[in-house]
Amino acid sequence: MKYINFKRVFSAIVLGILVSASVMLSACKSDADLDTRPRVLSTVGMIDDIVKNVGGKYVNAKAIMGPGVDPHLFQASAGDLKSLSEANLILYVGLHLEAKMTDVFEKMASKTKVAAVSSRMPKDRLVSPPEFDGQYDPHVWFDVGLWMHAVEVVRDELSKLDPSHETEFNQNAQDYLSMLEDLDFYVNEMASRVPKSQRVLITAHDAFGYFGRAYGFKVLGLQGISTESEAGTKDVQHLTNYIVKHKIKAIFVESSVPARTIQAVQASVKSKGWNVEIGGELFADAMGKAGTKEGTYDGMVRHNVNTIVGALTGQPIGDEVE
Ligand SMILES: [Zn+2]
C-alpha cells in the first residue's frame, strides 16, 4: 500500500487554489490598472482635447471637470484627489480659473509635475479688466491664436514626461496647431458676416472677453469674470437699457451657468417694449458631451460662433459651412 502524504496533497490543493485565485484576480483587474502609459490629468476638457491629440496613443488622458461643470466653483472630490495623486502630470489653465483648486495644486506639486497651460502666453496679450482687481481674465481659450501657446506647453511637458516619443508629440502638435489656424480663420470669416454695429455679445458671465477682442465683438456679461458673484438687479437694468437702445437681436445662455440670469434680462427687455431672442446655448467654461461635435475644442468654438452669428444676423448657420 502506497503511503499518501496528506500534508503534501493538502499543500498542493492550497497552492492550486491560491494560483487560480490570483489568475482570477488579475483577470478582474481593469484595463486602467494594466495601462502603463503616463497618466495625464487636465482640469478642463479644452486642455484634455490638446493632450488627447498631441499625446495620441502614448498617454492616458483624462479631464476631471466634465460637460457643464463650472471651473470657477469646482472643488475636488475624494475621488478626484485620488486620481490627481495617481497622475504623472497635472495640467490646468491657471490665471485663477480653477479658483478653489489652488491648495490642491500646491500640495500635488510636491510629488508630481503640475503645469499651467497659460504660463507661456505673452502678458501683453492677457486681459486685465478693471472689475477683476488687477487679475487676468482666465478665459484664454476663446482667442484661438492665444490658445496656441497652451499647445506648446502640453507638447513640451509630454516630451519631458516621455522623451522616447518626442518626435510623435512634435508632429501631432504641429498638426493640432495647423487645425487651430484653420479654426481661427473660420471664426474671423464668420464674425465678418455680422454688421459692426450689431457685433455685441451678451451672455450670463464675461467668458467671452478674449473672443470679443480677437474677433471684433463688444462683450457684455451679467456676472463679471467669475460666476462666484450673483448678478444683481442693477446689472439686469443696465443690460436691459443697452439692449433696448441698440436694438440688439439676441442674447445667449451658457452651458455652465444657470439660464435664469439671462432669462431675467429677456423678461426685463420685453417689459420695455423690445423683443430680444435667446440666441441659443454657448459653451463657455466647459465643452459639450464626449462623442458629440461640441465635445471637442474645434466643435465647441465652431458651435459658438455659428450660434452667435446666426442669431445676431437672423440667418441661422447650417452645418454646410463647417
Ligand atoms: Zn468663466
Residues whose N, C-alpha, C, O or C-beta is under 5 A from the ligand:
A	BS01	ZN	A207 I225 D285
